Amino acid sequence: MAFRGASHQRAALDLRVVREQRRWGCTFKRTVAPRLTRSIHVALIDLRLERLAVVHAGDQPFPLAPTVQGI
């Protein structure tokens, strides 16, 4: 199941996928160098995400945190 998600603290995601007991999130950024924001931290905790992908305009994937990947 996929849908747009938001937490009670207003951390928004562009996409949240819940399948069985797994929860993944995805957000899209125009920048080539996204950074870890408070909103991302809140979304991870509030929405109980296992992983979060930050889709960016750069050429290379890179980790932002242990459970957050820039792609």
C-alpha positions as CSV (number, residue, x, y, z in Angstrom):
1,M,0.0,0.0,0.0
2,A,1.4,3.4,-0.9
3,F,0.2,6.9,0.0
4,R,1.4,10.3,1.0
5,G,2.2,10.5,4.7
6,A,2.5,13.1,7.4
7,S,3.2,12.9,11.0
8,H,1.5,14.7,13.9
9,Q,4.5,17.0,14.1
10,R,4.0,17.9,10.5
11,A,6.9,16.0,9.0
12,A,5.8,15.3,5.5
13,L,6.8,12.6,3.1
14,D,6.1,12.4,-0.6
15,L,5.5,8.7,-0.4
16,R,5.1,6.1,2.3
17,V,5.0,2.4,1.6
18,V,3.7,-0.1,4.2
19,R,3.9,-3.7,3.2
20,E,3.3,-6.4,5.8
21,Q,5.3,-5.1,8.8
22,R,7.8,-3.0,6.8
23,R,7.6,0.8,6.4
24,W,9.6,2.8,3.9
25,G,9.4,6.5,3.1
26,C,10.5,8.6,0.1
27,T,10.8,12.3,-0.3
28,F,11.9,14.3,-3.4
29,K,14.4,17.3,-3.3
30,R,15.4,19.6,-6.1
31,T,18.9,20.1,-4.7
32,V,22.0,18.1,-5.8
33,A,23.2,17.9,-2.2
34,P,20.3,17.2,0.2
35,R,20.9,17.2,3.9
36,L,19.4,15.5,6.9
37,T,16.7,17.8,8.3
38,R,14.6,17.9,11.4
39,S,11.6,16.9,9.2
40,I,13.4,13.8,8.1
41,H,14.2,12.8,11.7
42,V,10.7,13.4,12.8
43,A,9.3,11.4,9.9
44,L,11.6,8.4,10.7
45,I,10.5,8.4,14.3
46,D,6.9,9.5,14.1
47,L,6.0,7.3,11.1
48,R,8.2,4.4,12.4
49,L,10.0,4.1,9.1
50,E,12.6,1.4,8.6
51,R,14.3,3.2,5.7
52,L,13.9,6.6,4.0
53,A,15.1,7.5,0.5
54,V,15.8,11.1,-0.4
55,V,15.6,11.4,-4.2
56,H,17.7,14.3,-5.3
57,A,19.0,15.9,-8.5
58,G,22.6,14.8,-8.1
59,D,24.4,12.1,-10.1
60,Q,25.5,9.8,-7.2
61,P,23.8,8.0,-4.4
62,F,25.2,8.6,-0.9
63,P,24.2,7.9,2.7
64,L,22.7,10.7,4.8
65,A,22.3,8.5,7.9
66,P,22.2,4.7,8.7
67,T,18.6,4.5,7.6
68,V,18.5,7.4,5.1
69,Q,19.9,7.2,1.6
70,G,20.3,10.0,-0.9
71,I,19.5,8.5,-4.4
